[in-house]
């Protein structure tokens, strides 16, 4: 152990660590297991011993560097943060300067800026972390920050409330499974589009009606125009005019994601949505979800009480993180994928 290594329980080394890193943009084969230096916590940050990481579509986008627009924020030639994994459940093992509200030994959950979860250790601003309730297991807790937070913010942006009819398009993925549950918890009547094999799952989560997206799409007669108060579009493929037609006057469409070209991605769709919403009684509202500590606290409390139950499709060991990334990149994951630390 080096002279600068930090003391830690159970004799864990903190001068070097195992990390799944990438030095170029690409698919999962661009990611390899390496030995790396442990990052040092800066002002306002803590050093974490990672216990579990939940993977998201955002991790895949950064891994691929697509659309190319993301490289302006994450690195022009390769990711500035070479380790994927934005969600983490971890133990605090060291504090940087000016950290308040957390102590060494605290079990925490949060969203790591840019990634870092597929490693033995990671650093994170203390302001992004919440203590994990003792009643909540690591695997359940780690699914909540990004996907759960996005679903929560989508419903807030759409103004979903008790008595509303809410349509969730793309209901069986990570964000979608949370959106269905959270909308139902608000007292909304939830309709959902998902794959046929996942309809029963989505109904168990609280959807009153489900449809196979291969046969029923926005514009199909089963989805009557003007019959929804809020539409949460996670799939991002339906025409904006058609989505707008689904909601009543005073209702809104929340665009969680969108398809687009390799360079700008969904930016064209977002700009088009903004233009279509000028003066409209049925606005299209693009969502740029951000890490919100208060929202995470609410999600953790709901999960600890058993009212929110994350759907976990698969768990991978840390040594299988490459396979986990490939699995998420292949698409059509039902719920969440979790990588457990060694």
N, C-alpha and C positions, 0 to 999 in steps of 0.2 A: 504494500500500500504506500502511495506517495505521501510526502510530508504534508501536502495540502488536502489530503482526503478528509472528508467530514465523518465524524463518528456516527454510527447508525446501529440500530438494534440487530441482533442475530449475526453480527459480523459481516454484514453486506458491504461489498466494496463500493466506494463512491468516486474513485478516480477514473475508472473505465466502466463501460456498460455494453450490453448487447443492444443493437438497434437495427431495425429494418430500414435501410436507407436507399435513396435513389440519387443518381448523379446526372440523370438525363430524363427528359419527359418520355413517356411511353406507357405500355401496358404493364401488367404485374411482373413481367420478366425483367423490367428495369429496376426492380426492387430486390435487394439482397441483404442477407444478414451479415452485419459487420461488428467489429469492436470499435467503439467511439469514446471520446472523452465525455464525461458527465458535464452537462451545462451548469454554469454557476448562476444562482439567482441574483438578479439585479435589484435595484430599488423597487420596492413594492411587489416583488415576486417571491415565490416559495419554490423550493425543490421538492419534487414529489417522487415517491416510489410507486410506480404505476402498478395497479392490481388488475385492471381490465380496461379495454378500449372497445367502443362500439364504432363500427364503420358506417359511413354515409356516402351518398352519391357525390357529395362535395369532395370527399377524399379522392374519389375516382377522377373527378374533373381536374383536380390539382395534379394528380399523378400523370394524367395525360397531357396537361397543359392546354386543355381545350374547353371552351373556345379560346382562341389565341388571346383574346382580350384579358383573360385571367392572368396571363403572364406579366401584365403591367403591374399587378399587385403582388404576385407570388414569385416572380423571377423570370427574366427574359429568356435565358438559355437553359436554366434548370431551376428546380424549386429552391428558394432561399432556405426554407426549412426542409431538409431532406427526408424527414421522417413523417409518414402519414399517420392519421389517427387524431381526429379533432376532439372526440369525446373521451374523457378519462375518469375512472374512479381510482383513487390513490390515497397514500398515506403521506402526510407532511413530514419530511425528515430534516428540513433546514429552512430558515427564514432569511430573506434578504433584508437590507436596511428599510426601515420605516414601514414594516408590515404590522398591521394591527388587526385584532379580531381572530387570528388563527395562532395555533401553538403546535410545536413539534409533537407528533403522535396523532394529530387530528385525522380522522377519516373524512375525505372530501370528494366532491363530484364537481365537474365543470367542463367547460369548452376551452380547449387549448388553442390560442390564436395561431392559425396556419398549420397546426398539427403537432406531432411529437409523441403521440400515445403509443406507437408501436416500438417502444424502447423500454429498458429497465427503469430509467429515470427521465423526468421531464421537468421543465420549469413553466410556471404559469403565474400571471398576475393574481394576487390574492383577491382582487375585486371580482374575479370571474368564478370564484369557488364558493360552494356551500358545503357545510358539514352534512355528511350522510347520516340520516336518522338511524339509530341503532337497530330498529326493527326492519330496516330495508337492506336486502342483500346487495352485494356488489354488482352482480349481473343485471338485476333489475334497474338499479340506480344509474348505471352507465349508459343506458339507452335513452335517457331523458333529455340531456342538455340541448343538442342540436335539433333532432327530429321532433321531440316534444315541444321544445321552445318555438320552433317554426309553426307547428300546428296551432299552438296557443295564440301566437301573434296573428296568424291568418284569420282565426275566428274573431279576434279583437278588431282587426282591420275591417272585416266584413260586418261587424256589429251583430253577430249571431247572438240570439237571446231566446229565452223560453217562449215556446209557441211558434217559433219560426220553422219554416221548412228549409233545410240545408242540403244541398247536393255536393257530395265529395267525389271528384273525378280523379281516379288513381288512388282508390281507398285501401289497397292492400299492402302498400309499401310502408316504409318507416314513418313518414309524415302522415300518410293517409290513415294508418291504423290508430294513431293518436288523435287525428282530427275527428274521426268517427266517434271515438269514446268521449272526447272533450265536448263535442257538440251535444251528444246525448246527455252528458252530465249537466249541461246548461239548460236542459229541458227542450231542446229542439227535436223536431222530427227529421231524422237523417235518412236521406236516400244516397245510394252509392253506386258507382261504376267500378268494377274490378274484373279480374279474370274469373271464368266459370269455376275453376277449382278452389277459389278463395271466397266464393259467395257465402258459404256457411260460416266461415270464420268471421267475415265482416258483419254478418247478422248477429253473431254471438257478441260482438263488440258493441252492438247497440243500434245498428242500421235497421230501420223499419222496412225498407225495400232495397233490394240489390238487383243489378243487371250486369250481364256479361258484356264487357265493353266491345267485344268483337261483333256483337249483333245489335247493341243499343248504344248510340252515340248522341251527343247534343245535336238536336235536330230530328231525332227519331220520334215517332208519335207517342211512345211511352213517356217521354219527357215533355210535357205540354208547355208551350211558351207562356211566360209570365206566371209560372206556378211556384217559383222559389223566391225566398227572401234573400238567401245568400248562396252563391256557388263558389266552392273552393276548388280551383283548377290546379291540380298537381301534375297531371299528365302533360299539359302544355302543348297539345296538338290541335285542339278544336279551333275553328275559325272564331275570331273575336266577335263578329256580328252575331253568330249563332249563340255564343255564350251570353252575350248581352240580352238576347231575346228570351232567355230562360227566366230572368228575374222580373219581379214586379217593379213598378215605379217605386222608387225609394229603396229598392234592394241594391245589392252590389255583387260584383264578381271579383274575387281575389285571385290574382295570378301568382302562384307560388313558384312556378318554373315555366320554362318555355323552350321550344325547339328553335333552331335557327342555323345560320351558316357557321362554318368552321372558324371564321375570324371574329365576328361580333356576337355570335350565339343569339340569345334571346333579346338583344338590345333593340333590334328592329321591331319586334313584337311589342316590347314595352313602350317604345315611342308611339307606335300605332295606337296602343291602348290609351295612352295619355291624350292623344288627339281625339279619339272617339269619345272620350269622357267629358270633353269640354261642353258644358251646358246640359249634359245628359242627366236624366232622372235615374239612370241605371248605370252608374260609373263602373269602369274597369279599374281595379286598384292593384297595381304591381306591389309585391311584397319583397322588401329587402330585410330579411330577418337578421337580427343581431343578438349577441349573447346578453341576456338580461337576468341578473342575479335574483331579482324578486320573483320573476316568472319561474325560474328553476326551483326556488323555495316552495312555490305553490305546487309544482309538479311532484316534488319529492314528498310533500305532505299527502297529496292524493294517493301516490303509490304506496306510501307507508300505511295508509288507512285501508288499502285494498280496493279503493274506488277506481284507480287507474292501473291497468294490467298490460304492460308492454308485451307485444308479440315478439318472441325470440325464435327465429327460424333455425339458426345454427350457432353452435359455439365451437371455436377453434382454439387449440393450444397456441402459445406464443410461437413455437417452432413451425406452426402451420400458417403463419400470418400471410405469407405469399399466396397460399391457396385461398385464404379468406378474401384478400383483395381481388383475386381473379373471379371469385364467386360473385362478389358485389358488382364487379365490372361487367359481368355477363348479363346482368339485369334480371328483373322479375323476382327479386327477393320479396318474400312475404314477411313483413315486419322488419326485424333487426338482425344483424350479424354481430356477434361479440367475440373478441379475442381475449383470452385469459392469460395473464402473466404467469411465468414459471414460478 
